[in-house]
Amino acid sequence: MNLRSLAIVPLLILSTTPAFAAPRSAWPWRTHAVAAAPAPDDTIEVTASIPYLGSAGTGHAYVALAPGHAQITNPILVLEGFDIDNAMGWDELYELLNQQNLVEDLRGRGYDLVVLDFTDATDYLQRNTFVFTELLAQVEAQIAPEQTVAVIGPSMGGLIGRYGLAWLESQGIPHRVRTFLSYDGVHRGANIPLGLQYWVDFFSGQSADAAYFRDRLNTPAARQMLAYHFTNPPSSTPSSDPLRAGFDADLAAVGGYPKQPRLVAFANGSGLGQDQGYAAGAQLIQYSYNNFLVLILGNVWAVPNGGPTKIFDGRIRILFVSDTQRAVTVSGTLPYDNAPGGWRASMAQLDTTQAPYGDIVALHDAHCFVPTVSALDVSGGNLFATDFAGSPFDAVYSAPSNEEHVHISALEAEELIAELDPPVAVGGAPGPRLAILAAAPNPSAGALRLTFLAPAAGPCDARVYAANGRLVRTLDADGAAGARTLTWDGRDESGAAAPAGLYFVRVAQGPSIATARVVRLP
């Protein structure tokens, strides 16, 4: 008797791919049908002119032109993330990117979308970085000399775009990128619960599917991004794979970040320190089966905040044939699994698997995949930090509560467009741009005063929204160009006091939009 039929499709894995998924809960397993997207206007084949470790990366870029454009004129480059089986094509990428009608709204504003699809998205980050820099050079050669470019790097693409632009500047190679926008990027590591990694490794000898996903964890890109990576034999003091330290050293060698563009970071994780709904060290997966012939265990716990704590307990006993056991206890870990961050429903997906023996039960559905502090690149080692002042980005955006990795809400789509339109000048010098200067007191139980910079005289559109997107109040924001102050008395349009919670004050003038997050106390 063996377990070869154990069709275990866990977790997974490092799907930093979704550059904006809708829905993403089934991705990248694609259990839902993907509708055919409008055909791209062009496809650019790309081969890097710079090899890495003796081999050049390749890819192709899909082009969706703005209405009325016969060629690339006003480009936004979007970089693919981690495609676990390299099966995504234009239809899938378009669906992922067009959440909240984002692709079509940007095209309607006169932008041409150029979406880079790596031939092997699991390859070394450095190798695919040079595919990006090659594409950027080709795009810049097609546009007017005075035209600039915006680059969006969702998830893994945030690392590739950051490294590529910093590398160009370190080599003295000019580029015309005005804005680099990282969306839930993996700047300080991604997280697949270490106990789940050991679960896959343990069952890999009995299941081809488990072996496949174990091998995906061992691809270069996964090893370069995971904060904790499984080892064989298991280590009691987990760490990242050495490949991650190598990539971090390459980043440091080029200055860490580009200096020319405006740097913007979005996090799908909570900016208020909200956890994933369970404590560090909590049990995540319960799997137990026992009859007279077969005993199977596959239990998983979240990593602890310190430890020591058992994170995996596995056993496969086949009477008179074999008895294989593994228990993994770790110490000295940070609580990645329950930390604030863009989440993935790995445990829920494992729960839906039909195992031939027993029932795999998820005690919690999701885990932190990209911690908020990773997406915003905040140092200090506190995964629950709520102060992001130390981020190297010029502007940072976090969600009020944890969202699925690379999810885009209506408000986030609005903020994205505001950062891309109108553009800022090359060299980091901002053009006329509306900006929030201060919101105080924040949090507040009474009136809130918001100071903002208006680029021109005349009316501004100022509105207060609840965290669920509901319009609460429209405010008077007329005045001269320069600094203005408006007041929200904490009441809604009917005059009733707004309940305690998170609110967004959005101010717009022409195409410029700025948003402040404020908290109302009871």
Helices and strands as residue ranges (DSSP letters): E 42-47, E 58-64, E 75-79, H 90-97, G 99-101, H 102-108, E 112-118, H 125-142, E 149-154, H 156-170, E 177-183, H 194-203, H 208-217, H 220-225, H 242-253, E 262-270, E 283-290, E 294-301, E 309-318, E 322-330, E 341-344, H 346-351, E 360-362, E 367-371, H 372-375, E 395-399, H 410-420, E 435-440, E 448-454, E 461-466, E 471-476, E 482-488, E 501-509, E 512-520
